[in-house]
Amino acid sequence: MKYTRLGNTEIKVSKICLGTMTWGEQNTPHEAFEQLDYAVASGINFIDTAELYPIPPKPATQGETERILGQWMQARNNRKQLIIATKVCGPGKWVKYIRGGRNRLDRPNIEAAVDASLQRLQTDYIDLYQLHWPDRSTNFFGKRGFSPDPHEKMTPIEETLDVLADLVKAGKIRHFGLSNETCWGTMRFLQASAQQALPHVVSIQNPYNLLNRTFEIGLAEISWREQVGLLAYSPLGFGVLSGKYLNGQRPTGARLTLFQEYSRYTKGNGIRATEAYVQLAQAHDLDPAQMALAFVNSRPFVTSTIIGATNLEQLKTDIASIDLELSEEVLESIEAIHERYPNPNP
């Protein structure tokens, strides 16, 4: 395993982070324990979850992923060897069952969310606490255009930072990060923290893969220059870049077979781009999933690549991508495909 520094901290995290959003929905606690044991044995020390998980989100399972992770850490007695990241929900009618649907990134909600996550995780501190999505209308979750709402009320970024600073002082969280954030939002957090001597954001968790490289437009430079490293989620585009959904295939038990509404990476030129990337991998005797992951792993602004798997074979393949270095020929061919199909699925 390879390790990188988390932002401007002294924390070393594995270059591959274990994602958890299938636990409690597609994966049983026993299967989650197997994944965790294998990942840690492979050198992974970084685990990412959220109060929202598992996905798809629903009232009956909300928080179950954190509970499973907490149970495993208690059983293995290894909390101090791990870097645990979780997230607080932003506003949205689709999560109205969490805290009565009044979710904002304000003091009451963040304090309540942290305490609930700590209880489910059975720990007294969270290494990285992330704002799952912005407290305002902007471009995230695949939205292309920006449609401002002149009447919306957003929680001031300074208020959000104030409560995060107090949680750091209280020892409940060590550092904080952003997620699904924009250039404007990231710079505003950095500006406010500098002006008021508040905690510095150390990471940003946004989607990044061969079908969606929009992070490179603006955010990559901010990430590099301001030490706000990318935690790349969906590096395989919901598994699409493995090639397993091509030609209309829908493998039994696979995410897009079970949850057809998750069509973000199977629209328009996304299918044609995926075909091209899979053909490129096969032409060089590479596993398509490993090639896609190795590309993300190699980007200088990426702190860690978040992988998710529903079985051990997938997990083993994904983790092994850390040892793959793509040749210049493959990288040039990837760029040629990207020129042909630029960001088909943001």
ZADRENZA-387551 format. One record per residue (C-alpha): z, y, x; residue number from 1. Coordinates in nm, 3 decimals. Each point is the difference from the previous one (the first is absolute). Layout:
<sites>
c3/c2/c1/numar
Z/Y/X/NUM
...
</sites>
This chain:
<sites>
c3/c2/c1/numar
0.000/0.000/0.000/1
-0.056/0.360/0.104/2
0.238/0.286/-0.073/3
-0.037/0.373/-0.051/4
0.239/0.290/-0.040/5
0.073/0.122/-0.353/6
-0.096/0.367/0.002/7
0.218/0.210/0.229/8
0.289/-0.248/-0.018/9
0.116/-0.257/0.251/10
-0.055/-0.282/-0.250/11
-0.250/-0.265/0.109/12
-0.184/-0.170/-0.286/13
-0.240/-0.291/0.007/14
-0.365/0.103/-0.013/15
-0.027/-0.228/-0.303/16
0.238/0.065/-0.289/17
0.073/-0.258/-0.267/18
-0.083/0.126/-0.348/19
0.191/-0.144/-0.292/20
-0.150/0.113/-0.330/21
-0.089/-0.353/-0.118/22
0.357/-0.129/0.017/23
0.141/-0.053/-0.345/24
-0.344/-0.012/-0.161/25
-0.254/-0.210/0.192/26
0.261/-0.141/0.238/27
0.331/-0.172/-0.072/28
0.315/0.083/0.198/29
-0.044/-0.328/0.191/30
-0.355/0.097/0.100/31
0.117/0.348/0.098/32
0.269/-0.156/0.223/33
-0.269/-0.213/0.168/34
-0.215/0.308/0.064/35
0.294/0.193/0.143/36
0.108/-0.285/0.227/37
-0.352/-0.043/0.138/38
-0.057/0.373/0.043/39
0.326/0.055/0.190/40
-0.066/-0.307/0.217/41
-0.337/0.161/0.082/42
0.166/0.318/0.122/43
-0.023/0.218/-0.311/44
0.305/0.222/-0.041/45
-0.139/0.249/-0.254/46
0.013/-0.076/-0.375/47
-0.123/0.230/-0.276/48
0.107/-0.007/-0.364/49
0.060/0.242/-0.291/50
0.219/0.044/-0.304/51
-0.319/-0.040/-0.208/52
-0.088/-0.350/0.127/53
-0.129/-0.255/-0.077/54
-0.350/0.104/-0.100/55
-0.129/0.019/-0.271/56
0.300/0.213/-0.098/57
0.189/-0.097/-0.313/58
0.355/0.047/-0.133/59
0.091/-0.368/0.016/60
-0.061/-0.035/0.375/61
0.072/0.350/0.134/62
0.215/-0.017/0.313/63
-0.035/-0.376/0.038/64
-0.177/0.028/0.336/65
0.288/0.197/0.151/66
0.245/-0.256/-0.142/67
-0.187/-0.287/0.163/68
-0.009/0.179/0.335/69
0.371/0.076/-0.028/70
0.082/-0.362/-0.076/71
-0.201/-0.117/0.300/72
0.169/0.246/0.238/73
0.339/-0.116/-0.121/74
-0.096/-0.365/0.043/75
-0.137/0.056/0.351/76
0.262/0.260/0.105/77
-0.268/0.195/0.190/78
0.005/0.349/-0.149/79
0.058/0.172/0.336/80
-0.311/-0.157/0.151/81
-0.230/0.143/-0.269/82
-0.157/0.334/-0.091/83
0.004/0.023/-0.380/84
-0.219/0.248/-0.186/85
0.013/0.063/-0.373/86
-0.120/0.269/-0.242/87
0.106/0.219/-0.291/88
-0.234/0.040/-0.298/89
-0.159/0.332/-0.077/90
-0.073/0.125/-0.354/91
-0.228/-0.185/-0.238/92
-0.013/-0.120/-0.360/93
-0.090/-0.349/0.124/94
0.351/-0.039/0.151/95
0.194/0.142/-0.293/96
0.238/-0.299/0.010/97
0.144/0.118/0.335/98
0.283/0.250/-0.047/99
-0.116/0.072/-0.353/100
-0.342/0.119/0.109/101
0.135/0.327/0.139/102
-0.095/-0.082/0.358/103
-0.033/0.296/0.230/104
0.054/0.031/0.371/105
0.313/0.204/-0.065/106
0.365/-0.050/0.093/107
0.119/-0.202/-0.305/108
-0.293/-0.243/0.011/109
-0.010/-0.054/0.376/110
0.377/-0.051/0.023/111
-0.005/-0.248/-0.289/112
-0.301/-0.183/0.145/113
0.151/-0.032/0.348/114
0.328/-0.140/-0.133/115
-0.181/-0.254/-0.219/116
-0.223/-0.111/0.289/117
0.299/-0.038/0.233/118
0.170/-0.219/-0.256/119
-0.304/-0.223/-0.053/120
-0.064/-0.024/0.375/121
0.369/-0.079/0.063/122
0.012/0.244/0.290/123
0.174/0.331/0.067/124
-0.300/0.176/0.157/125
-0.379/0.022/-0.027/126
-0.196/0.058/0.322/127
-0.298/0.174/-0.159/128
0.014/0.152/-0.347/129
-0.339/0.099/-0.141/130
-0.117/0.220/-0.288/131
-0.231/-0.247/-0.175/132
-0.237/0.265/-0.136/133
0.002/0.382/-0.031/134
0.195/0.195/-0.261/135
-0.314/0.184/-0.112/136
-0.355/-0.054/-0.120/137
-0.224/-0.071/0.297/138
-0.235/-0.259/0.150/139
0.159/-0.344/0.036/140
-0.042/-0.356/-0.131/141
-0.379/0.023/0.033/142
-0.050/0.337/-0.169/143
-0.299/0.180/0.150/144
0.002/0.347/-0.151/145
0.279/0.257/-0.006/146
0.082/0.141/-0.344/147
0.287/0.251/0.024/148
0.241/0.040/-0.290/149
0.106/0.367/-0.018/150
0.292/-0.090/-0.228/151
0.152/-0.289/0.193/152
0.352/0.017/0.138/153
0.051/-0.165/0.336/154
0.324/-0.047/0.187/155
0.011/0.243/0.292/156
-0.057/-0.181/0.327/157
0.306/0.179/0.139/158
0.219/-0.162/-0.267/159
-0.136/-0.344/0.084/160
0.065/0.060/0.369/161
0.353/0.124/-0.069/162
0.105/-0.320/-0.174/163
-0.167/-0.214/0.267/164
0.188/0.194/0.267/165
0.329/-0.064/-0.181/166
-0.080/-0.370/-0.025/167
-0.063/-0.009/0.375/168
0.336/0.170/0.060/169
0.169/-0.249/-0.232/170
-0.151/-0.290/0.197/171
-0.183/-0.143/-0.300/172
-0.343/0.052/0.156/173
-0.103/0.046/0.361/174
-0.343/0.162/-0.040/175
-0.246/0.090/-0.273/176
-0.373/-0.035/-0.050/177
-0.275/0.096/-0.243/178
-0.237/-0.221/-0.194/179
-0.329/0.064/-0.182/180
0.024/0.355/0.132/181
-0.267/0.260/0.074/182
-0.062/0.237/0.290/183
0.154/0.290/-0.191/184
0.310/-0.195/-0.095/185
0.054/-0.138/0.348/186
-0.027/0.340/0.163/187
0.230/0.159/-0.259/188
0.268/-0.261/0.076/189
-0.042/0.064/0.372/190
0.013/0.377/-0.050/191
0.311/-0.011/-0.218/192
0.187/-0.233/0.232/193
-0.079/0.221/0.301/194
0.099/0.323/-0.173/195
0.329/-0.135/-0.135/196
0.094/-0.243/0.278/197
-0.023/-0.294/-0.240/198
-0.104/-0.359/0.083/199
-0.354/-0.045/0.134/200
-0.227/-0.237/-0.192/201
-0.070/-0.299/0.228/202
-0.271/-0.192/-0.185/203
-0.258/0.005/-0.276/204
-0.093/-0.313/-0.194/205
-0.352/0.038/-0.138/206
-0.285/-0.241/-0.068/207
-0.231/-0.061/0.296/208
-0.264/-0.268/0.040/209
-0.370/-0.050/0.066/210
-0.080/0.098/-0.360/211
0.222/0.305/0.000/212
0.025/0.205/0.319/213
0.068/0.331/-0.175/214
0.323/0.029/0.202/215
-0.219/0.089/0.298/216
-0.105/0.323/-0.175/217
0.280/0.240/0.089/218
0.303/-0.227/-0.022/219
-0.075/-0.199/0.316/220
0.021/0.313/0.216/221
0.323/0.108/-0.168/222
0.140/-0.349/0.045/223
-0.082/-0.002/0.371/224
0.098/0.355/0.092/225
0.316/0.022/-0.212/226
0.132/-0.352/0.076/227
-0.024/-0.111/-0.362/228
-0.149/-0.344/0.060/229
-0.201/-0.180/-0.266/230
0.146/-0.310/-0.161/231
-0.329/-0.136/-0.128/232
0.023/-0.176/-0.333/233
-0.272/-0.207/-0.167/234
-0.164/-0.066/0.339/235
-0.202/-0.278/-0.166/236
-0.071/0.192/-0.321/237
0.200/-0.233/-0.227/238
-0.138/-0.294/0.197/239
-0.361/0.098/-0.073/240
-0.093/0.034/0.369/241
0.084/-0.366/0.060/242
-0.320/-0.072/-0.192/243
0.171/-0.232/-0.246/244
-0.121/0.194/-0.306/245
-0.366/0.026/0.098/246
-0.270/-0.149/-0.225/247
0.228/0.021/-0.300/248
0.262/-0.234/0.143/249
0.348/0.020/-0.151/250
0.228/-0.244/0.186/251
0.281/-0.150/-0.203/252
0.321/0.201/0.032/253
-0.162/0.287/0.193/254
0.103/0.356/-0.085/255
-0.332/0.112/-0.149/256
-0.027/-0.325/-0.195/257
0.339/0.056/-0.161/258
-0.014/0.378/-0.034/259
-0.358/0.105/-0.069/260
0.099/0.364/-0.052/261
0.043/0.035/0.379/262
-0.369/0.072/0.056/263
0.037/0.285/0.249/264
-0.182/-0.185/0.281/265
-0.261/-0.186/-0.203/266
-0.198/0.293/-0.133/267
-0.347/0.130/0.085/268
-0.088/-0.006/0.366/269
0.333/-0.163/0.080/270
-0.152/-0.340/-0.072/271
-0.306/0.068/0.217/272
0.216/0.138/0.281/273
0.226/-0.307/-0.018/274
-0.302/-0.228/0.024/275
-0.113/0.186/0.312/276
0.342/-0.017/0.165/277
0.039/-0.371/-0.075/278
-0.349/-0.071/0.138/279
0.087/0.197/0.314/280
0.317/-0.202/0.052/281
-0.180/-0.329/-0.051/282
-0.276/0.101/0.242/283
0.266/0.040/0.271/284
0.200/-0.311/-0.096/285
0.287/0.213/-0.127/286
0.218/-0.050/-0.302/287
-0.093/0.288/-0.238/288
0.362/0.075/-0.086/289
0.104/0.002/0.365/290
-0.289/0.228/0.093/291
0.095/0.246/-0.274/292
0.366/-0.004/0.108/293
-0.083/0.028/0.369/294
-0.200/0.315/-0.073/295
0.299/0.162/-0.171/296
0.238/-0.121/0.273/297
-0.217/0.168/0.264/298
0.006/0.353/-0.143/299
0.211/0.236/0.215/300
0.162/0.174/-0.299/301
0.126/-0.327/-0.153/302
0.365/-0.082/0.059/303
-0.004/-0.327/-0.193/304
-0.233/-0.199/-0.225/305
0.164/-0.129/-0.318/306
-0.119/-0.349/-0.088/307
0.069/-0.195/-0.317/308
-0.058/-0.366/-0.073/309
0.058/-0.244/-0.281/310
0.013/-0.310/0.220/311
0.088/-0.092/0.357/312
-0.357/-0.072/0.107/313
-0.106/0.353/-0.091/314
0.307/0.137/0.177/315
-0.072/-0.194/0.318/316
-0.360/0.123/0.006/317
0.105/0.360/-0.056/318
0.272/0.000/0.266/319
-0.235/-0.159/0.254/320
-0.226/0.306/-0.031/321
0.235/0.179/0.241/322
-0.155/-0.199/0.286/323
-0.360/0.087/-0.091/324
-0.171/0.281/0.189/325
-0.337/0.092/-0.141/326
-0.292/0.037/0.237/327
-0.191/0.326/0.033/328
-0.295/-0.171/-0.165/329
0.207/-0.090/-0.306/330
0.155/0.347/-0.017/331
-0.342/0.164/0.019/332
-0.125/-0.228/-0.276/333
0.301/0.091/-0.215/334
-0.086/0.367/0.043/335
-0.361/-0.069/-0.095/336
0.112/-0.168/-0.323/337
0.238/0.289/-0.066/338
-0.289/0.243/0.040/339
-0.196/-0.198/-0.257/340
0.291/-0.032/-0.244/341
0.249/0.281/0.076/342
0.334/-0.046/-0.176/343
-0.137/-0.180/-0.308/344
0.348/-0.066/-0.141/345
0.249/0.281/0.068/346
</sites>
